[in-house]
């Protein structure tokens, strides 16, 4: 995977220019476009950094710039700019949004790695607009229930919005969640009632649930990037940065 000229034209202004030493010494920095292409190759293949093909910059260079961009919040900024640009052009519809989570097994210990019946791993929680485009994304330990991760995901939104309706699976059927979302965001949570629970959901509002496949499709798109299927990164921030990169490619 390599960026097209049109894609790079959008991303180039958002990449910080490498700072040269005041004395002019040291090796000149690599151009950011081939470095980013090398990082995207890692994202798509899920390979180790040292397996990066030789036609990209050296793998220590790509890894070092990935760390710098992650710590500087570059990937977060790019996501925000792309999402806001689409919103202004009418390409994002947040009146009705969808939420779901996905499990990524973890091969190493580290922050935000939790145990489940499926083994240890990290949970990716995403909110999509009505077209299935990612408008909010977060990662967390796989141990907590998804009901406890809704607010942190909405708070990590790429655009300043609060959906009128947020549609999820039965796992999101919770009186406490309904109350918190209504009070904090003015958002109505719509989810089918769980079994053996008092009926609380107005069935007339459930037709929108049939379009929940849009958020499931987003995870299918993200899992085309092999680096997101299994978490190899010790640092949670690095894994989140790869998830953000996957969303960037989708928005592009």
C-alpha positions, -999 to +999 in steps of 0.1 A: +000+000+000+013+034-010-003+068-009-015+083-042-006+118-052-041+130-044-040+114-009-005+128-002-017+163-013-042+161+016-018+147+041+014+167+033+003+200+050-005+180+082+029+164+086+054+184+107+086+194+089+117+176+104+138+201+123+175+203+112+202+209+137+212+246+141+248+238+130+236+221+099+254+188+108+239+154+108+223+133+082+195+149+062+161+136+072+142+112+049+112+127+030+080+120+050+060+104+022+082+073+017+085+070+055+047+070+058+044+045+030+067+022+049+045+026+081+014+018+060+031-013+047+036-025+083-001-016+090-014-036+060+009-067+063+012-070+101+049-078+096+077-070+119+095-037+115+127-054+105+109-072+076+103-038+059+113-041+022+144-024+011+127+000-013+113+019+018+135+039+041+154+018+067+130+003+093+146+021+123+139+054+105+102+044+098+098+032+134+114+063+149+091+086+129+061+065+137+069+070+174+075+107+169+042+112+150+023+092+176+037+111+206+031+145+188-006+135+181-002+138+144-025+108+136-052+123+158-049+156+141-051+141+106-082+122+116-099+153+129-090+173+098-102+146+074-135+140+093-143+177+097-136+182+060-160+155+051-186+169+075-184+203+059-189+188+025-219+168+036-200+135+034-207+126+071-242+122+086-241+120+124-279+123+131-280+085+135-248+068+146-238+032+153-215+017+180-198-017+184-166-032+196-141-057+182-115-079+200-078-080+190-058-107+206-025-096+223+007-115+220+025-095+246+017-080+280+012-043+284-012-015+292-048-021+281-044-058+277-071-077+296-083-113+299-115-127+284-129-161+276-112-157+242-078-151+258-060-118+265-064-089+243-075-053+236-109-040+226-115-016+198-147+004+201-159+025+172-188+049+164-197+053+128-220+078+110-250+065+091-227+057+061-204+035+082-175+061+083-155+062+116-163+094+136-150+081+170-125+054+179-109+042+211-090+012+225-092-003+260-085-035+279-107-063+267-119-071+302-145-043+309-179-046+294-185-024+264-212-004+283-184+011+303-165+022+272-192+042+254-184+076+269-147+074+265-153+066+228-176+095+223-152+118+241-125+107+215-146+118+186-128+132+156-155+159+151-174+181+176-207+163+177-231+144+199-254+120+180-291+124+184-294+086+183-268+060+190-277+025+180-260-006+194-264-043+200-281-059+230-249-055+250-257-018+252-291-023+267-286-006+301-307+018+321-276+034+336-260+040+301-293+054+288-294+079+316-257+089+314-258+095+276-290+115+279-276+137+306-241+143+293-247+144+255-284+146+250-281+113+231-307+086+229-294+050+232-313+025+210-306-012+216-328-043+216-337-056+251-315-083+266-332-116+274-348-118+309-349-081+313-378-057+317-388-043+284-376-007+282-370-001+245-398+014+224-400-011+195-411+016+171-375+030+173-358-003+165-360-002+126-328+017+127-311-013+143-314-031+109-287-007+096-262-017+123-243-037+097-226-004+088-205-005+119-198-042+114-186-034+079-162-008+094-145-035+114-144-057+084-125-029+066-102-024+096-094-061+097-080-059+062-051-042+080-033-072+095-016-051+122-050-045+137-061-082+139-034-091+165-018-066+188+019-069+188+027-035+204+035-033+240+025+003+243-013+009+240-007+043+224+012+027+195-016+002+189-042+030+190-020+049+164-022+020+140-060+019+145-061+056+137-040+051+106-065+024+094-093+050+099-073+076+081-070+054+050-108+047+051-116+084+053-091+092+025 
